[in-house]
Amino acid sequence: MQFLLHVLLIFAFLNNLKTMYPDIKELHSYWAYGVLIFLLLAILNSVVGLSRKKPFGKNDRSIALIALIFTHVQVLIGIIMYFLSPYLETAKQMGMGAAMKDSTVRLYVVEHPLINIIAVVLITIGWSKHKKAETSEAKFKKIAVLYAIGLVLLLSRIPWSAWLS
């Protein structure tokens, strides 16, 4: 009986999430600004640290960590959004062959999620590798390079026409 109650609660929660899709989409869009700002700050901070040959300090670590946290939260919001998305429903109805021929559906169902997950994985690798690096130069370099590659990937798959309108 308790299992059935849990299933019903989960079902009610998921149905409630579907009505919240516009709000989740808006949060995902606004949170993206924070992601881009903090990634840019982390990259610039690392480049400056490298060029000035300064020691990697607590503030440098904090900036990189905040960028990492923002990207991870964005992925979680994006995963929730993905499963509530009308584009996913459209792709299911069309079939994947037809969905791949439609550039808008392909962007939202395949390209945007896949490339952005790869970007966040690279950012996470940059964070992990910087912790194992021995020198300040190596720490700054790991963050600068891997966060920058992640940022370029993120920028390449933002649906700019929808995001800026």
Secondary structure in CASP SS format (residue, H / E / C, confidence):
PFRMAT SS
TARGET T0000
AUTHOR 0000-0000-0000
METHOD secondary structure of the structure
MODEL  1
M C 1.00
Q H 1.00
F H 1.00
L H 1.00
L H 1.00
H H 1.00
V H 1.00
L H 1.00
L H 1.00
I H 1.00
F H 1.00
A H 1.00
F H 1.00
L H 1.00
N H 1.00
N H 1.00
L H 1.00
K H 1.00
T H 1.00
M C 1.00
Y H 1.00
P H 1.00
D H 1.00
I H 1.00
K H 1.00
E H 1.00
L H 1.00
H H 1.00
S H 1.00
Y H 1.00
W H 1.00
A H 1.00
Y H 1.00
G H 1.00
V H 1.00
L H 1.00
I H 1.00
F H 1.00
L H 1.00
L H 1.00
L H 1.00
A H 1.00
I H 1.00
L H 1.00
N H 1.00
S H 1.00
V H 1.00
V H 1.00
G H 1.00
L H 1.00
S H 1.00
R C 1.00
K C 1.00
K C 1.00
P C 1.00
F C 1.00
G C 1.00
K H 1.00
N H 1.00
D H 1.00
R H 1.00
S H 1.00
I H 1.00
A H 1.00
L H 1.00
I H 1.00
A H 1.00
L H 1.00
I H 1.00
F H 1.00
T H 1.00
H H 1.00
V H 1.00
Q H 1.00
V H 1.00
L H 1.00
I H 1.00
G H 1.00
I H 1.00
I H 1.00
M H 1.00
Y H 1.00
F H 1.00
L H 1.00
S C 1.00
P H 1.00
Y H 1.00
L H 1.00
E H 1.00
T H 1.00
A H 1.00
K H 1.00
Q H 1.00
M H 1.00
G C 1.00
M H 1.00
G H 1.00
A H 1.00
A H 1.00
M H 1.00
K H 1.00
D C 1.00
S H 1.00
T H 1.00
V H 1.00
R H 1.00
L H 1.00
Y H 1.00
V H 1.00
V H 1.00
E H 1.00
H H 1.00
P H 1.00
L H 1.00
I H 1.00
N H 1.00
I H 1.00
I H 1.00
A H 1.00
V H 1.00
V H 1.00
L H 1.00
I H 1.00
T H 1.00
I H 1.00
G H 1.00
W H 1.00
S H 1.00
K H 1.00
H H 1.00
K H 1.00
K H 1.00
A C 1.00
E C 1.00
T C 1.00
S H 1.00
E H 1.00
A H 1.00
K H 1.00
F H 1.00
K H 1.00
K H 1.00
I H 1.00
A H 1.00
V H 1.00
L H 1.00
Y H 1.00
A H 1.00
I H 1.00
G H 1.00
L H 1.00
V H 1.00
L H 1.00
L H 1.00
L H 1.00
S H 1.00
R C 1.00
I C 1.00
P C 1.00
W H 1.00
S H 1.00
A H 1.00
W H 1.00
L C 1.00
S C 1.00
END
